Amino acid sequence: MADKSQRDLELEKKWFRLLSALEKTIGKRPADMNGVLFLIGVQELGRGAMPFSKEEKQDLMHIAICKVLSLSGFYELEGLDEEGWPHWKVVKKLPRLDLKEQEKMLQMHVIDYFEHEYGYSL
């Protein structure tokens, strides 16, 4: 197995610091990226913790992905629908990446989201 680059190691450290910070904040450590995206989606919807259907949970993760990638100009908020759910439009095409690189890109954007939107110091 190849050695991880310094950049990858730093990303990994920040990711684990983020998971630890979230655990302190919400009392439970998110299991994976989906858990973190769900939290962001709930936050962005602005209704607080409540029961969501499976479809709504998928929609919340989509909202989160659009929100974090909007920080780099990939998406732009179009507005809210009649039920108050945000809708996004693609502004810039995402680069073609393999799954591992997609995960890294999302991690970087999620970290940026928490650093810039909530002042986390990771």
N, C-alpha and C positions, 0 to 999 in steps of 0.2 A: 504494500500500500504506500502510495506517495505521501511525503510529508505535507501537512497542511501549510498553506501560505500564512504569513503573518496576518494578512487581511482576514482570512477565514478564521483564524484563532481569535482575533479581536471581535469579530462578529459573534462568534460562539460565546465568548465571555459576556458581551453585552446582552445577548439573548437570555442567558441564564440569570444575569442580574435583573433583567426585565421580569422574568417569570417569578423570581424571588420577591421583587417589589410588588407585583400583582398579588402574590400570595399574602403579603402583609396587608395590602389594601382590602382585598375581598375575602380573605380568610381561607382561600382554597387556591392551590397552585393549578393553573391551566395545564391540562395534559399535553397539549400540542398546539400547533398553529391554528387549527380549527377552533379550539377553545378561546384563544386570544382574539381571533377574528370575530367570534360570536360576541365577546365582551365589547369590542369596539363597535360592532353593529348595534348592540343594545344602547350603548352610550350615544351613538349618532342618531338613533331613532328618538331618544329623549323621553321615553316613557317609563324608564326604570325596569326593575326585575319584575317579570310577570310570566305566566305560561305562554309559550309559543308553539304553534304547530310545527311539524317537520318542515313544511314548505316555508313558513315564516322564518325558521332558523336558517334555512338556505338563503333566503332573501337578506337576512341580517348579515350573513357572511359576505354576500355580494356587495352590500352597502359598505361594509368594512374595507373590502378590497378596493372598491372605487375610491373611498375616502383616502386611504393611505397612498394609493397610486396617484391621487390628485395632487399630492405634495410635489410630484415631479412632472406635473402637467399632462398626465396620460388621460385623466378624466376631469370632467367639469360638472358641477351640480347644475342640473336643469331646473329643478324645483321639487316641490312636494305634491303628491297626488291628493285626492280628496280625503284620504284617510291619514294623511300626514307622513306618508312614507317617502323618503327622498329618492329621486331618480337622477341618474347620471348619464352623461353622454361621453363617448370616446372622442378625445381631442387629438391624440397622438397615438399611432400604432405602437403596441408593445413589441419589444424585440423578441425574436425567436430564441428561446432558451430551452435547454433540457430541464427535466424535473428538478434536479439538484440546484441548478442555477435559478430556476423560478422560485424555489424555496428561499434561497439566499436573498434574492431581490425583495421578496415579500418581507423577510425578516428585517432587512435594512430599512424598508419603508415603515414597518410597524414600530421599530425602535425610534425612527425619526418622528413618527406620530406622537409617541408618548413623551419624547424629549421636547418637542415644540408645542404641543397642545396642552400638556400637563406639567411641563417643567421637570420631568424625571431626569435625574443625572445618572446616566448609565456609563 
